[in-house]
């Protein structure tokens, strides 16, 4: 049988752990997003896709910009998804209309 004192100590411990976890998540989220943006941008630039811009919301990358053709637009999305830590890619790039 669990005593009231033991239960109270356990609840205080769980509340403390939850508070510490929440603080760490809120403090490190912007740093993680900035790192994902930096690494995704570097990966795209390495592949010659300077026309794309990456922004992060959590571990989801959104790509914007103007791709020269549909194949490169698709390739940029795959390249961004291959970056470690990226869970999903929202590809909002437009294909440039060439005359």
Secondary structure, 3 states (H helix, E strand, C coil): CCCHHHHHHHHHHHHHHHHHHHHHHHHHHHHHHHHHHHHHHHHHHHCCCCCEEEEEECCEEEEEEEECCHHHHHHHHHHHHCCCCCCEEEECCEECCCC
